[in-house]
């Protein structure tokens, strides 16, 4: 297994050209990004990608901190739902054939009825 590379705040600011110390501190304080290491503020490659996305939202789309918060919350929810669906799919795959078929049939049948946002 490959070791995870961590970056300090100073390294992030150098690595991400649009990042400043104030911007990074603001986004940490807002909870948009969290340290990958609980012992100290160190960040991993996923944090770098997230911070670059935040820079895109702020600079390219001119979003305010409040707007960024809304977008990043929605993105996090999508990511969580995607992971839950993947786990559900794996659980269904582990079932006997007739159970899988019944689940697939029920799911397909409910797709036509789910025009509203409710369950």
QUIGIQUI-V593309 format. One line per field, one symbol per residue. ss: DSSP state (A for helix, B for strand, O for the rest). phi: phi as a letter, one per 40 degrees, with the letter a starting at -180 (. if undefined). A space follows every 50 residues. Layout:
ss->???
phi->???
This chain:
ss->OOOOOOBOAAAAAAAOOOOOAAAAAAAAAOOOOOOOOOOOOOBOAAAAAA AAAAAAAAAAOOOOAAAAAAAAAAAAAAAAAAAAAAAAAAAAAOOOAAAA AAAAAAAAAAAOOOOOOOO
phi->.ccccbbcdccccccbcccbcccccdccccgcabccbccacbbbcccccc cccccdccccbfccdcccdcccccccccccccccccccdcccdccddccd ccccccccccccccccccc
